[in-house]
């Protein structure tokens, strides 16, 4: 019952994910952070099978650090998304990972969000979601998202997305964690009014 969403605003990317680890219909653990802060001004959210999700994101994070160490320059958000896509495409032919990702970040004042699924599909998008909650969130994105959203407008949209998932899904995740990346870096955002 994983849920992951993200969208771009005026100088930031907001990303949210549920905090549950589930196996079939059983919630195994609560309080998991599915959104990694990678490379200073990048967020990588991942959902999918717990083992694949954790193993793949740790692999990507370690390789990004290695690249930065070797070259003295961190990967851009675009390069990170393309590296992830390449690794998923390679694994697809050997031993596929059941992991769907969103990668968002800020490079030279430009914000970007990339949608990557387990089949190594890569798209640059303004709004994206994975999981069962995506079925309801895309409707909200169509009607509520607009270019150049302020942080307050983005918080309202994130609250609506979470409320819609909790209302419509029979087995809805009880808690969500929302993060933002902007010129000041990555941080957790409180959605309370």
Rosetta blueprint (number, residue, H / E / L):
1 X L
2 X L
3 X E
4 X E
5 X E
6 X E
7 X E
8 X E
9 X L
10 X L
11 X L
12 X L
13 X E
14 X E
15 X E
16 X E
17 X E
18 X E
19 X L
20 X E
21 X E
22 X E
23 X E
24 X L
25 X L
26 X E
27 X E
28 X E
29 X E
30 X E
31 X L
32 X L
33 X L
34 X L
35 X E
36 X E
37 X E
38 X E
39 X L
40 X L
41 X L
42 X E
43 X E
44 X E
45 X E
46 X E
47 X E
48 X E
49 X L
50 X H
51 X H
52 X H
53 X H
54 X H
55 X H
56 X H
57 X H
58 X H
59 X H
60 X H
61 X H
62 X H
63 X H
64 X H
65 X H
66 X H
67 X H
68 X H
69 X H
70 X H
71 X H
72 X L
73 X L
74 X L
75 X L
76 X L
77 X H
78 X H
79 X H
80 X H
81 X H
82 X H
83 X H
84 X H
85 X H
86 X H
87 X H
88 X H
89 X H
90 X H
91 X H
92 X H
93 X L
94 X L
95 X L
96 X L
97 X L
98 X L
99 X E
100 X E
101 X E
102 X E
103 X E
104 X E
105 X E
106 X E
107 X E
108 X L
109 X L
110 X E
111 X E
112 X E
113 X E
114 X E
115 X E
116 X E
117 X L
118 X L
119 X L
120 X L
121 X L
122 X E
123 X E
124 X E
125 X E
126 X L
127 X E
128 X E
129 X E
130 X E
131 X E
132 X L
133 X L
134 X H
135 X H
136 X H
137 X H
138 X H
139 X H
140 X H
141 X H
142 X H
143 X H
144 X H
145 X L
146 X L
147 X L
148 X L
149 X L
150 X L
151 X H
152 X H
153 X H
154 X H
155 X H
156 X H
157 X H
158 X H
159 X H
160 X H
161 X H
162 X H
163 X H
164 X H
165 X H
166 X H
167 X H
168 X H
169 X L
170 X L
171 X L
172 X L
173 X L
174 X L
175 X L
176 X E
177 X E
178 X E
179 X E
180 X E
181 X E
182 X E
183 X L
184 X L
185 X E
186 X E
187 X E
188 X E
189 X L
190 X L
191 X L
192 X L
193 X L
